[in-house]
Amino acid sequence: MQKLLTYLLASSTFISAILWTSSGVLAEEIPANNQLQTDTNSEQLNINNQQKVISQVTSVSQLSDIQPNDWAFQALQSLVERYGCVAGYPNGTFRGNRALSRYEFAAGLNACLDRVNELIATATADLTTKQDLATIQKLQNDFSAELATLKGRVDTVEAKTADLEANQFSTTTKLQGQVVAVVSGVVSGDKVGTNNITSKNTTLGARTRLELVTSFTGKDTLFTRLESNNINNFGNTTEGKFTEGKLSFASGTPNNNVSIGALSYGFPLGKNTYANIIANDGIILDLDSTLNLFDGNGGSGAVSAFATRNPIYAQLGGAGLGVKQKFGKNLTLSLGYLASGSNNNPASGPNNPTPGNGLFDGPYGGLAQLTVKPSDRISLGLTYINSYNKSLATGSNNATFTNLAPGTNFSSNSYGVEASLGITKKLILGGWAGYTNSQVLTGTKGKAEIWNYAVTLGLPDLGKKGNLAGIVFGMEPKVTNSSVTGVTKDPNTSYHVEGFYQYKVSDNITITPAVIWLTAPNHDDRSSNLVIGALRTTFSF
């Protein structure tokens, strides 16, 4: 008896019945494409994507996969009923093939061994009988191969888990990053309006982002971004400055200084309501989708700012709050408010308590957007934005109000329609139209009307899964009517034509050559057509 007890104590090094108390190891034994059929539903479920709640059973007869004519059935039945050491699935099956059932039996045997050892350790060994001990020993001999296999696998899992815990960045935070490097320049064209272009040299710049994504509850997200950007737009230094052709990843103040690029905290207010508090550098993507396949926020998709999203979204930026409410699967309402500083005064902003600043006394943009998705391939967005001292990001000098005297206050009401239509999975048609009505509130008052539109054609997975080819044709913001001094009606029409091909080198590297063709830049026929070339390489980790 003493030798047998010693043998049983040595056997305690075997793993406990984790196959009955956790789906982790069990899932490893089942092929990834194996599908399970429940007793009440014929629907096939992928075991890699579903975790099953395991319940305790007290009789082996409940485990329907075990055949009563097996000798082990009677032995295991006795152990289960005496010690309660085996668990099964809620419907009473092991859901395995014959070989898997042997592993489950081996794990069940280990559970009974642990239970017997526990009784011995707590001085209640008299509850175990010699017959039970002999039965366990016989079962151990018959299942020795399965026991050794399970022990080796669990030891490997435990070693990997320990290594992961020792080297993980944080239990609540994920670190991710992106580097966008671009070679760009004016390939063709030498004049904007009556001004010659002299700043045409090819440049190399990079935007680097490190992002900390933290969740405290599993449903909330604290997002922190550190960023540096020295990519310059040729339009920033070109004589007769204009914003048409602006690159989506360029910086308004290019330098290599690292700063907080974005800071926000999102959390659910209810089952279908999500809120996002934005402390810095908020944009439309913090509030809702732009419904544009090409909107990769500079790191992927379109290369120009105009082809990335409807220009009216440029009136949103800064710090504030956003709320998204879902009405079923097909309807979403987003509301947002973002306050920012004045373009003429970098020290101003929502964090400045002086007059003309703060959350509600300085420049701001307010959004209301209704998104309708009648199917997985069709999306429609209806957008309204009310803004104060917020100009558009792209368009002519007149459309962006760059000719207004510093300190001029104006308010705008913008309306947009965005759409995406998946003709097939690999052919997506999209586009938008935007209208802005701006009113100057100080000095010589007046009103201006601004229009823009675009049509996009996307070819996902062209040539290789993960690739994206895109073509954009549209008109950047153009003043069609104005009574504002210094903001005249644009005399002609400029068209924006862009093509790019995003090639996926690996899961972490993409290369995107792109060409932007601007006819009559600044909506002025005196300008020569411009061709801008760019080669973007994006590293993600």
N, C-alpha and C positions, 0 to 999 in steps of 0.2 A: 504493500500500500504506500509506504514512504517513497519508494523509488518511482511509483506511478505519479504521486503528487509532485515530486521533483521534476519529472518529465513534463508534467502539465505546466508547472511554473516556467520552465525553460521555453515552452511553446508560446508563452505570452508575448514573446517578441514579434510574433506574427501580427499582422494588421487586424484591426477591429473590423466589424462588418460595415464598412463604409459604403459598400454597394447597396445596403439596405437603408442607410441613413443619409446618403447624399448621392445625387445623380452624377457627380463629377467623374469618378472612376468608371462607373457603369457606361457613361456616354463614350468613354474611350474604347470600350470593348465592342461597341456597336458601330458598324460602318457608317461613315458620314451621310450616306444617302439612304440608310435604312429608314423606313417609315413604319409607324405604329398605328394599329387600328384599335380603338377603344371598344368596349362592349356596347356602348349606347350610341356610337356615332361612327360611320364608315369613313369619315374625313381623314385624310392622310396628313400626319404632322411630322415635321422634320425634327429629329431629336436634338440636333445641334442648336436649334432656335427656341426650344421649349424646355422648361424645367418642370418636372413632375413632382408634386407634393407626395411624399411617401408616408404611409400610415403604418402603425404597428399592428401585427396580427398575432393571434395567440394559438392558432391551430394551423398545422401544415396543410390540412385538407383545403384551406382557403386558397392555397397557392396552386392554381389549376394547371400550371405548366408542369408540375411534378407528377409523374405517373405513379399511381398507387401500387403497381406491380414491381416497382424498383425496391430493392432491399433497403436502400437508403431512406426511402419514404417513411417506413415505420420507425427507423432510428431517429431521423430528424423530427418526426412528429412527436415522439416522446420527449426529446430535448426541448423543443419549442414549447410544448404544453407544460413542462415542469419548470423551465427557467425563463420563458418569454424572451428568448434571445434572437429571434429572427423577425425581420420586417419585410413586407412586400409592398406592391403598389396598391392604390386605393381599390382597384377592381379585382384584386386577389391574384394577379398574374405576375410572372417575372418578365414577360415581354421579350424573351431571348430565344435564340436557337438552342440546339441541344448542347453544343460546346459552351455556350455562354451560361447555360443553366448549371453546368459543372462548376464554373467559376463562382456563380452565385451560391452554390452549395458550399464551396470552399470558404467563401466569405461568411456564410451563416455558421459554419463550423467554428471559425475563428471567434465569432460573436459568442458562441456558447462556451468556448474556452475562456474568453475574457470574463464571462459571467461566473464560471466555476472558480477561476482564480480570485475573483472579487470575494466570493463567499469564503474561500480559504483564508484570504488576507484579513477578513473581518471576523475570524474565529467562528464562522458558521459552516465549517466544512462538513459537519455532520448532516447537513441537508443534502449533500451529494452521496450517491450510493456507488458501491463497487461496480454494479452493473452499468450505471451511467458512465463511469470512468472507463470501463472496458469498451463500451460502445464508441466513446469519443476517440479512444486510441485507435480502434479499428477504422473509423472514418478518416482519421488523420493519415493512416497508412495508405488508404485508397485514394485520397485527394492530395497527396504530398506534392505532386507536380504542379497542381493548380495553386496550392498554397505558396510554393516557392515563386511561381510566376507573379502572383499578386503582390507578394512582399517586395520583389524587385521593382515592380512598376511603381508602387507607392513610395519606395525609397527614392526613386528617381524624381517623382513629383515633389516630394518633400525637399529634396536638394535644390530643385529648380525654384521652388517657392521661397526657400531661404535666400537664394542668390538674388531673386527679384526684390525681396523685402530689403535686402542689404544695399541694393543699388538704385532703388527707385527714387525719383526726384521728390515726390510727396504723395501722401495717401489721398490728398484732396485736390491736388493741382497737376495739370498736364502742361508741359512746356512744348510749344510748337513754334516754328519760325519759317521765314520766307526771305529770300534774297532775289531781287529783280535787277538784273544787269542789262543795260540797253546801249546799243550803238545806234545813233540817229543823226539825221541832218537833212538839210534841204538839197534834194537831188537836182531839181530843175526849177527855174523861176528866179527873177531878179528884181521885182518891183511890187510894192503894195501901195496902191493909190498912185501918188506922185513921188513916193519915197523909194530910193534904191535900197535893196537888201544887201548889207555888207556882212552880217553875222550869219554866215552859211557854213562854217567849218563843221566837220563831222565831230561828234562828241561821244564820250563814254562816261556813263554815270551808273549809280546803283542806289536802290532803295532797300534797306535792311529792316526787317521787323522781327522782334522776339515777342511772343505772346504767351501769357500765363492764363490758362483757362481753369478756373477753380469752381468746384461745386461742393456745398456743405450738406445738402439734403438729397442730391441726386436729381433734383428738378430745377434748382436754381443755378445761375452762372455768374460768377464774377470774372469779368474780362479785363485784362490789363495788357496794353501794348507799348513796347519800347521801340522807337523808330528813329532812324537817321535817313536822310535823303539828300543827295547832291545832284539829282537829275534836273537839268535846266531845259525849259521850253525855248525853242528858237524864237517864238513870238514874244518872249519877255524882253528880249534884247534887240529885236528887229526894229528898225526905224519905222515910225508909224505903227506903233504897237497894236496888235489885235490878238484875239484868243482863238480864232478858227484854227483847227488842226492841233490844238493843245493835247499833249499826251496825258493819258489817264493816270500815269504813275509819276508824273513830274511834280516838283515842289514849287510853291510860290516863292519861297525863300530858301533856295538850295544851299545846303551846307552839310557837314558831317557830324554835327552836334546830335547827341542822343537825347531824346525827350520822351515824355509820355504822349504817345500818339492817340491813344483812346483808352477810356476808362469807363466801365459801365457795370451795372448789376441788374440782372433779369431774374424774375421769379414769378411763379403762377399766383394769380389772385383767385382762381377757381378752376374748375375742370376745363373750361373753354376760354379762359381769360389769362393773358400773360402781360406783365408789366416790365418795363425796362427803364431804370434810372440811369441817365447818362451824365457823367461828370465832366467829360472832355471830348472834343472832336467827334461828336456824334454826326452821323450821316443818315441818308434814307434807309440804308441797309440795317440800321439799328431799329428802324420803325416798321419797315415792311419790305416786300420784294419789289423790284422794278420790272419784273416780268420779261426781262430781256436775257436771252440765252447767252449773250456776249458780255454780261456784267460780271466780270471776275475781279472787280475793284482794283484793276491795274495788274494783278499778278497773273491773270489768265483772261481769255476772251479777247475782246477788242483792244486795240492799242490806243486809240484816241478817246478823249473824254466824251466827245459828242456821240460816238458809236457805242459807248458803254451804257448810257441811260438818257432818258428824256432830260434836256437841259433845265426844265423847270425845277427838278429836284435839287439843283445847285443852291436854291434859296433856303435849303435846310442844312443847318450845321451849327455845332456848338454843344451846349449843355442843356439838359431838360429832361423830359419824361415822355415815354411812349406807352400806349396800351393797345393791345391787339385782342379783338373779340371774335371768336369763331361762332358762326351760326350753322351748325351742321358741318358737312364735309365740303360743301361747295360755295360757301359764302363767308367772307372775312371782312371785318371793319377795323381799320387802323386809325388811331388818333395820336398825334404827336405834337410836341412843342419844343423847339430848340432855340436858345438864345446865344448870341455870339457878340464879339467885339466889333468895333468899327475898323474898316480897312485902312483908315488914315491914322489910327491910333492903336498900336499893338498892345499898349497897357490897358486898354479898355476891355470890357468883357463882362460876363455874368457873375464873375467873382469880385467885381469892382463896385463898391457901394456908392460911388460918387454919382451926381446927377447925369442922366443920359446913359447909364450903365445898369448893371444888375440884371436879374432875370426878366424884369418886366418894363424897364425904362430904357432899353437899348435895342439894337437890331435883333430881330427874331424871325423865325419862320414857323408857321403852324400848318399841320397836315391833317387832312381827312381823306382816306382812300378806301374805296370799296372794291374788293377783288372777288370776281365770280369765276368759278371753275366748273362748268357744266360737265366736263369729262377730264380724264388725265392728260389729254392732249390739247385741250383748249383752255386758255386763261384770258380774262378780260379785266382790266383795271380802270377805274374812274377816279381821277385824282383832283383834289382842290388844295391849293396852298395859298395862305395869306401871309405876306411878309412885309417887313419894315426895313428899309435901307439894305435890302438884299438883292443884288443883281444876278444875272445869269452867268454861268461859267464860260459859255462859248457863244460865238456870234460876232457880229461886227462891233466896232467901237460904240456905235449908237445903241445897239441892242443891249450892251453890257453897262451902259451909262458911264463909261470911263471918261467921257467928255464933260461930265457935270463938275461944277466947282466943289472943292472940299467943303464938307459941312452941309451940303444940300440934302434935305430929308425927302424921302419918297416912300410910298407904300405901293404894294402890288397885289393883285389877285390873279392867280394862275390856274388854268384848267388843263387837264391832260387826259388823254385816252391811250392806254397801252394794251397791246394784244399779242398773243402767241398762239400759233396754230401748228400742231404737229401733223403734217400731211402724212408722213410715215415716221417711224422711229429714227430714221436717218435723214429726214428732210423737214426742217422746221422753218416756217414762215412767221415773221413777226414785224413789229413796228410800233410807231407812236405818232401822236400829233399833240402839240402844245401851244397854248395861247396865253399871253400875259398882257394884262392891262395895268399900266403903272401910272401913278399920279404924283407929281412933284408937289410937296407940301410947303416949301419955303421959297423965298425969292420970287422969280417969275414963274408962277404956277402954270401947270399944263399937264396934258396926258399923252401917253404914248401906247401904241399897240404893237405887240411883238408876236410873231408866229415862227414855228419850226415844225419839221416833220422828218420822218425817216422810215424806210422799209428795209428789213433785214432778212437775209437768207442764210440759215445755218445748216451745215452738213456734219453732224456728229459722227465720230468713229470712221472718218474717211481715211481709208488706207490701213487703219489700225485702230483697235479699241482704245479709246482715250484721246484720240486726235479730234481736232475741231477746225473746220474750214468755215470762213464767214465772209459775206459780202454785205456792205452797207451802202445805201444810196439815200441822200436826204438833203435838206436845206437847214443849215445852222440858223440860230435865231436872227430874224430880220425885222427891222422896224418898218411896218407897213403904213403907219399913220402917226403923226406927232404934232403936238402944239407946244412942246417943251423947248425953251431956248437952250441951244447947245446940243440937243438931241434931234437930229433931222431924220427925215424919212430916207431909208436906204435907196439909192437911185437904181440899183440893178439887183440881180439875183445870183448868189454864189451857190454852187452845188458841192456837196461833200461826197466823194466816192472812196470807199476803203475796202481793201481786201487783205485777208491774213490767213495763215495756215499754222495752227498750233500743233506741233508734232511732239508726241510723248516719247521721250528717249527712255525713261524708266518711270517708276512710281514717284520719283522725287525730282525729276528733271524734265522740263519742257523747253522747246525752242520755237519761237514764233517770228518768222519774217513777215513784215507787213508793209503795205504801200498806201499812202493817203494822197489823193488827188483833189485839189481845191481849184475850182474854176472861179475866176473873178473874185479873189479874196477880198474880204471886207464889204462884200456886195457892191463892188465897184469895178466896172469894166475897164478902168484904166490900169488895174492890177494885172500882172502877168499870171498865168496859171502856175500854181505851185505843186510840186511833187515832193512829198516828204517820205523818206525811207527809214525804217526802224527794224532792228534785229534784237528781239527780247529773249533773254534766257532766264528762266525762273527755277530756282532751287527751293524745294520745300522739304521740311523735316518736322 
